[in-house]
Amino acid sequence: MVVDKNKERDARIKQKATEKLTDTIDAIFECPICLDVIFNPVKCKSCEGFYCSGCSIGWKVRDNSCPAC
């Protein structure tokens, strides 16, 4: 019985750690314009932020600036 409870506890801890890591990775690689994983990344020379190339082009057409600067 104790072994089963320890396995369940370990599985819950592992699940929470995996979710936290996934959330962190998603946040690092998330385009601040479309809020999806960055596709074909481009970097702003001023703020060094990363964006999807398509999002960056679309943004510049509407507002000739960086979304973060």
Secondary structure, DSSP 4 states (H G I P E B T S, - for coil): -HHHHHHHHHHHHHHHHHHHHHHHHHHHTB-TTT-SB-SSEEE-TTT--EEEHHHHHHHHHHSSS-S--
